[in-house]
Amino acid sequence: MAKIIFCEDKNFQGHSDESTSDCPDLQFQLSHCNSIRVESGCFMIYEQPNYMGQQYFLNKGEYSDFQQWMGLSDSIKSCRVIAS
């Protein structure tokens, strides 16, 4: 099963939220996202709700600063599990 953890602050600090499935709207869980840990699987994350806007592919690993996944902003508003 795929699992991703979003953290509001860099280095996995601050409020966090996790997902194990597609999530079309994360804006109520997090105001912003500066670090991500993908514990299993692969995800496409999006800067806008409903899988819109800039997208980023993340595989298993730790991303302690949003610039590590080439993020243009700290706004992550939706995510999708990618079959591997």
RAQUIZI-V975363 format. One record per pair of residues at least 24 apart in sequence whose ideal C-beta (glycine too) atoms are under 10 Angstrom apart, sorted by the first residue. I is the first residue (numbers start at 0). GAP is how many residues later the second one is. D is the distance in Angstrom with one decimal. If there is no record, write none. Layout:
BEGIN
i = [I:I]
gap = [GAP:GAP]
d = [D:D]
END
This chain:
BEGIN
i = [0:0:0:0:1:1:1:1:1:1:1:1:1:1:1:1:1:2:2:2:2:2:2:2:2:3:3:3:3:3:3:3:3:3:3:3:3:3:3:4:4:4:4:4:4:5:5:5:5:5:5:5:5:5:5:6:6:6:6:6:6:6:6:7:7:7:7:7:8:8:8:8:8:8:9:9:9:9:9:9:9:9:9:10:10:10:10:11:11:11:11:11:12:18:18:18:18:18:18:19:20:20:20:21:21:21:21:21:22:22:22:22:22:22:22:23:23:23:23:23:23:23:23:24:24:24:24:24:25:25:25:25:25:26:26:26:26:27:28:28:29:29:29:29:30:30:31:31:31:31:31:31:32:32:32:32:32:32:32:32:32:33:33:33:33:33:33:33:33:34:34:34:34:34:34:34:34:35:35:35:35:35:35:35:35:35:35:35:36:36:36:36:37:37:37:39:40:40:40:40:41:41:41:41:41:42:42:42:42:43:43:43:43:43:44:44:44:44:44:44:44:45:45:45:45:45:45:46:46:46:46:46:46:46:46:47:47:47:47:48:48:49:49:50:50:50:50:51:51:52:52:54:54:56:57:58:59]
gap = [38:39:40:80:36:37:38:39:40:41:58:77:78:79:80:81:82:34:35:36:37:38:40:57:78:32:33:34:35:36:37:38:39:41:54:56:72:75:77:30:31:32:33:34:57:24:26:27:28:29:30:31:39:70:73:25:26:27:28:29:30:56:57:24:25:26:27:66:24:25:26:55:56:65:24:25:53:54:55:56:57:58:64:24:51:53:54:24:25:50:51:52:51:24:26:59:60:61:62:61:58:59:60:29:56:57:58:59:26:28:54:55:56:57:58:25:26:27:28:53:54:55:56:24:25:26:52:53:49:50:51:52:53:48:49:50:51:49:47:48:44:45:46:47:43:44:34:41:42:43:44:45:30:33:38:40:41:42:43:44:46:29:30:31:32:33:37:40:42:27:28:29:30:31:33:34:39:25:26:27:28:29:30:32:33:35:40:43:24:25:26:27:24:25:31:44:40:41:42:43:38:39:40:41:42:36:37:38:39:34:35:36:37:38:24:26:31:32:33:34:35:29:30:31:32:33:34:24:25:26:27:28:29:30:31:27:28:29:30:28:29:27:28:26:27:28:29:25:26:24:25:24:25:25:24:25:24]
d = [9.6:6.6:7.2:9.0:8.0:8.4:5.6:2.6:7.1:6.7:9.2:9.7:9.7:4.5:8.1:9.1:8.5:8.8:7.5:4.3:5.1:6.7:9.3:9.5:9.4:6.4:7.3:5.1:7.1:8.7:7.6:9.3:5.1:7.8:7.4:9.6:9.9:6.3:8.4:8.8:6.8:4.5:8.0:6.7:9.6:5.6:9.5:4.8:9.1:8.0:5.7:8.5:8.4:6.3:8.1:9.9:6.9:6.7:4.5:7.0:7.5:9.7:9.0:5.9:6.5:6.4:8.4:8.5:9.2:5.3:6.9:9.9:10.0:9.6:4.6:5.4:9.8:6.1:5.0:7.7:9.4:9.7:9.2:6.1:9.6:4.9:7.6:8.6:6.3:7.6:9.4:6.5:9.5:8.1:9.8:9.8:5.9:9.7:8.4:7.9:9.1:9.0:6.2:8.3:8.2:7.1:4.9:5.9:9.5:9.7:9.2:6.0:5.3:8.0:9.3:6.2:5.1:6.6:9.6:8.9:5.2:8.8:8.6:4.5:7.0:9.9:6.7:6.2:9.7:6.3:5.3:5.9:6.8:8.8:9.3:5.1:8.6:9.9:9.9:9.7:9.5:9.4:7.1:8.6:9.2:9.3:8.7:8.3:4.3:6.3:7.9:10.0:9.8:6.7:8.4:9.5:5.8:7.3:4.0:8.9:10.0:9.4:8.5:6.6:5.1:9.3:8.8:5.2:9.4:7.9:6.1:5.0:6.4:7.1:8.4:9.6:9.5:8.9:7.9:4.6:8.7:9.8:7.9:8.7:6.9:9.3:7.7:9.3:7.8:5.1:7.3:8.7:7.9:7.7:9.7:9.7:6.0:7.4:8.7:6.6:9.6:7.4:4.2:8.1:5.3:5.2:6.6:6.1:6.2:9.1:6.8:4.7:8.3:5.6:7.7:8.8:5.2:8.8:7.4:4.7:8.0:9.3:7.2:6.3:4.5:6.9:7.7:8.1:7.5:6.3:9.3:4.8:6.6:6.3:8.6:7.8:9.4:5.2:6.9:4.6:5.3:8.3:6.1:9.2:5.2:8.4:6.1:8.2:7.5:7.5:8.7:9.7:8.9:7.0:9.0:8.1:9.4]
END
